[in-house]
Amino acid sequence: MTTTFWLTAAVLIALALAFVLFPLFFHKSTRKSVGDQRSQNLQAYRSRLEELEAEYAAGSLEQDDYQQLKDELEGSLLDDVSTAPTHSAAQRDRRTSAVAVVLGSIVVVPVAVILLYQEWGAMDQVEQYRTMTAMATEEGDRVAQMNRLTDELRQKLEASPDNPDGWAMLGRSYMRVERYPDAAWAFERLAQQVPDRAAQAVAWGLSAQALFFDSKGQLTDAVERAIEQARSRDPDEVNALGLLGIHAYSQEQYQQAIDYWERIVTVAPDHPQLASIRQGIDEAYRQLGQDNPATAQSSGPGVTVRVALADQLANDVPADTTLFVFARKTGADNAMPVAIARLTAADLPLELRLDDRHAMGPMTRISEVGEVQVTARLSPSGNAVPQPGDWQGEAEAVIAVTAEASEPASIVIDHQLGE
């Protein structure tokens, strides 16, 4: 791209200079014009002199008149001859000046263009645009390839349907490319291929989830039918319980949402989204104006922190900005947190106990480490992964994990993450 740009710029500069150079080197010669004028003057002089001599020989002119007219004619010729060289010298001076200007322009114009473009140009933005376009094209190609592969897999499964793993993969693939009705259909076919009722319940729960996404979070007849199919096989199917909890919360039926979500915590303590489910339960209790009984008491070893927002940021952070408070094992900055809580900026300032209730999973528990680093981050995007523009604060020192109550460690969210 850079090479093409500068080549194009060089061509345009050359064209601009051509408008100056062409008249200078390809105009009619001034010297030739002067020579033509002198030749015409000399021819006119000779013709007029012949006329005077003919009149004098015929006796039409007296000697004095003839001599006077001849002198005047010779004087006129001398005037023409003497002025011609001066005119030519002036033209040569102007030509020399023009050549100097053009030669200077050939050097100055390209250098000025390069320097000014480097100062005020937007090549970096052009490169950014090209990169973004390439990424979008690559993403489009990836989606197109994924669609083609899923269609091929579908054809093969329809020809030979006795392949539960294949139907499960097809459904997940459709979910990734957001073809939710197709995903729901694939999960229903999966339910027909597995003999175990618990596995059938999971397949119908996944089908309900796909239809829920397709309806933009509405509990349509199709979604309700899939949920009923799932719960008729397993009343505690977690995908169905999760959707029912979300719907109840959206209808401001907070206690019903709590019941559904708490059931997930009971039957699936190793659920990968357990931290988010617990946070949803806490939020539902807050909507009811109550404290979550489970969080009112400690569930073993943990740490207590007090989180606040710096005064200078109070007007910069919207109240609905997602707040993450998480603890990591010391010396493991990129490791999965051993505890994480999700709240909002409206909850600040707050005091929070991080313990095994906030574990990301059964393999990462705060009770199994001796000390942790605790960070609080406000994320406008709601993404737990750090993003430019997030506001963050950290505890000044590592915090010991204890089962006893201790003075809360202070965390102030006081800086914004850069690129």
N, C-alpha and C positions, 0 to 999 in steps of 0.2 A: 504494500500500500504506500509506504513512504517513498519508494523509488518511483512508482507511478506518478505520485503527486509532484515530485520535483521535476520529472521529465515533462509533465504537462505544463508546469510553471515555466520551464525553460523555453518551451515552444511558444507560449503566449508572449514572453518577453521578446523573443526573436521576431515575432510578428509585429509587435509594437515598434521595435527599432527599424523594421523594414519600411514603415511609413516615413521615417526620417531619412533613411539611407537612399531610398529609391529616387526621390527628386534630386538628391545631391549628385549621384553618380550616373543617372540616366536621363538628365535633361539635355536640351539642345545646347551645343557648345557656344559659349559667349564669343569666343575668339572667331568662330565661323561667322557669327552674326555681324561682328565688327568688320571682318574682311569683306563680306557681301556688301555692306554699306559703303565702304571705301571704293569698291569696284564700281558701284552704281554712280557714286559722285564723280569718279574719273571719266566714266563713259559720258555722263551729262556734260562735263567740262569740254571734252573733245568735240561733242556734237555742237555745243554752243559756239566753240571757237571756229569750227568749220563754217557755221552760219555767218559769223562776223566777217571772216575772211572773204566769203562769197559776196556779201553785201559791199565790202570795201572794194573788191575787184570790179564789181558792177557799177561802182561809182555812187552807190546809195548812201555811203557814209563818208564824211569828211575825215581827213587824217586825224584831227584832234578827237573827234567823237569815237573813231575806231580805237585809238589808243586808250582813251578813258574807259571804254567798255571792256577792253581786253584786260586792263589793269584790275578792274573790279572783279572780273571773272577769275583771274589768277588769285586775288586776295581771298575770294570765297573758297576756292579749292584749298588754299593753305590753312584756312580756319578749320575746315573739315578734317584735314589730315592731322592737325595739331591736337584736336580734341579727342580723337579716337583712342590714342594710347592711354590718356588719363582715364577714360571710361573703362578700358580693359583692366587697368591696375586696380580700380575700385572693385570690379567684379572678382579679381583674384584675391583681394583682401577679404571680401565677404565669404568666398569659397573656403579660404584658409580658416576663418573663424568657425564656419559651419562644420568643417572636418574636425576641428578641435572639440566642438560641442558634442558631436556624434561619438567620437572616440571616448570622450569622458563619460558619456551616457552608457556606452557598452560596458564600462567598468563599474560605474556608480549604481546604475539601476538594478542589476542583479544582486549586488552586495546589499543595497538598501532593502530590496524585497526580502532577502533571507533574514537580515537582522530584524526588520520590522515584524516579520511573521513569527520569528522565534520569540519576540517580545509580546505580541498581541494575538498570535495565531491560536488555533484550536485543534492542533494535530492530536493532542492527547485525548480530546473529546471525540475526535473522529475515530481514533483507535479504540476507545471505549465502546463507541457505537458498533464498530465492526465486531468486537469481541462479543457484545451482547447479542448481535444478530447471529453470529456463528453458534453461540450457546443455544439460542432459541431454535435455530435450524437443527442442531444436534439433538435437542430435546424432542423436537418434532419427529426427527428420524427415529429416535429411540421409541417413541410412542407408536409410530407407524409399524416399526419392527415388532413391538410387543403385540400389537393388534393382529398382525399377520401370523405370528407364532400361536397366539391363543386360538385363532380361527382354525389353524392346522390341527392343533390339539383337539379342538372340539369335533372336527370331522373324524379324527381317529377314534375318539371316545364314542361317538355315535355309532361308528361301525363295530366297535368292540367295547361295550359299556361296562363290562365286569372289571373295573379298575378303580377302586375307591380313592387311591392316592392320586390318580390322574384327575378325577373330578374335584378333589380338594385343591389341587394345584390350579386347575382351570378357574375355579371360583376365586381363589386369591389373586390370580392374574387379572381377572376381570375387575376386581376391586381396585387394583393398582392403576388401571387405566380408566377408572371411574365409569365403567359400563355396569352400573348397579343392577338393572333388570336381568342382564345376562348372568351376573354373579349370583343373584338369587336363584335363577333357574338351575345353574350348575350345582349350587348347594342342595337344592331339592333333589336333583338326580343323585347326589352323594348320599342323601338320606335313604334313597331307595336301594343303594348298593351295600350298605352296612347292616349287619344283622342285629347288632347290639343296640338296645333302646337308648342307652346313654349317648352313644355315638350319633344315633339318629336325632336325639334332642339337640346336640351341639350343632349338627348340620342345619336343622330348622332354625336354631337361634342365629346362626350366621346368615341364613336367608332373610330372616326378619331384619337383621342389622343392615343388609344391603338395600332392602326395600325402604327402610327408615331413612337412609342416606338419600335415596332417590326421591323421596317425598319431601326432602328438605326439613326433616325432623317432625313430620306429621304422622300421627298414629292412624294411618288409613286402614281400610278394611283388609287389604292385602297384608299389611304389617301385623294386624291383630290376628289374622288367620295363621300366619307363620308362628307367632308367639304362642298361640293356643296349641299348635302342633308340637312345638318344643316342650311346653310345660305339661302336656298330656303324657309325655314320655319321661320327663324329669322336671318336677315342679321347681327345682332349684337350678335350672339351667341358667348360667350366669349372664349370657348375652341377653336373654329375654328379661331377666331381672334388671339388668342395667338399663335397657330401653324403657321398661315400665317406670323405673325411678326417674329417668330424665323427663318422661312425659308428665309424671305426677308433679315434679318440680316446676315445669313450665306452666302447669295449671294452678300453681300456688298451693298444691296439696302436699305441704312440706313433710308432714308426719308420715304420709304414705310413701313418699320418696325415701325417707329415712328407713322405713321398714324394709323396702326392697334392697337398698344398698347395704344395710347392716346384715341382711341375709347373705349377701355375697361375701362379706368379711368373714362370716361364720363358716360357710361351706367351702370357701376358696381362699384360705389364708396365704397361699402362695400366688395369688392372682397378680399378673405383671402390672396392672394398673391400680394396685391396692392403695397406694398413697393418694392418688387422685380421688378414689372412691371415698376414702376417709375425709378428705378435704371437702368433698361434696356433702357428706353427712354433717360436718361442722358448720358449713354454710347454711344448710337447711335448719339446723338448730338455731343459728343466729337469726334467720328469718322468723322463727317462732318466738324470738326473744328469750331463748333459753340457753343454758350452758350444756354442752355435750357431756353427759355423765361419764363417758369413757375417757375424756380428756381432763376431767376434773381431778383425777388421781393418776399418779405415776404408775407406769407399768414396768418398773424395774430401772436398771441403770440408764442414765441419760445426761443431758446437759440442759441448763436453763439459760436463756438469753433474753435481753431486753433490746428491742429493735426500734430505732427512731429515724426520722427523716431530717436531714440538715435543714435549718431554717431558710437558707438561701435557695433551697429547691422546693419549698412549700408551694409556690405558685406555678411551678413547671411541670409537676407530675399530676395527671388526672387521677381522680379518686378510684376509678375502675381499673387502673393499671395492675397487672398481675404481680404479686409479690411471692418470691421463692426464698425460703430460708432453709439452708441445707448444711449438713455436716459431712466432712470427708476425713478419712484417716489421715493423720499427719504424714507429709511427704508423698502424698498421692493426689496431686492436683487434678489429674485427668481421669482418676478412677471414679467409679460409680459412687454416689453419695451413700453413706450408711444410714442417713435419715434425711427426709425432705418434707417440708410443709408448704402448701400453696394457699395464699391468702390474697388480699388486695391492698392497695395503698390506703384505702379508707380505714383499714384496721390499725394503721400506725397512729401513735406509738403503741407497742404491744409487748407483752411478756409471754414467752413461749417455752414449753418443755419439749425437747426433742428426745424421743426414746424409741423403743422397738415398734411402737404403734405407727411410726412414720417411716418404717423400713421400706426400701424399694423392692425387696424380695427376701425370701428365706435365707439366701446366701450372703446377704449384706445387712448385718444388724449392728446397731451402735453399741449394744451390750457386749459385743465380742471384741471391742477395741478399748485401749486404755485412755487415749486422748484424741481429740479431733480439732480440726480447723473449721470454723463456722463462718459462713458468708450469707449475706442478704442481698438479693438482687431484685430490682423492679424492672419488669420486662413489658414494654408496650405491645410487643408481638405475642406475648403469652407463651413464648418458647423457652423451655428450661435451658437450652443451649445458649451461652452468652452471645449477644448480638451487639453490633455497634449502635450506640444510642441508649443502651440499658444504663440504669443508675445502680451503683453497687457500693457496698460497705463491708468491711471484714472486722472480726474481733482482733484486737491488737496482739493477742497471744493465744497459744493453743489452750484448749479447755479440757480439764480432766473429766472423764466419764465416771460418775458416781451414782449410787442408789439413793444417797441422802440428799436432802434439800440443801442448796447452796446459794450464795449470793449470785444473782444473774450477771452474766458477762454482757458488757455493753457493746452494741454495734450501731454505728451511725452511717446511714447511706448518704455519702457526701461527694461522690464523683461519678462522672459519666464515662462509659467505655468508648474508646475511639475505634478507628478502623483497624 
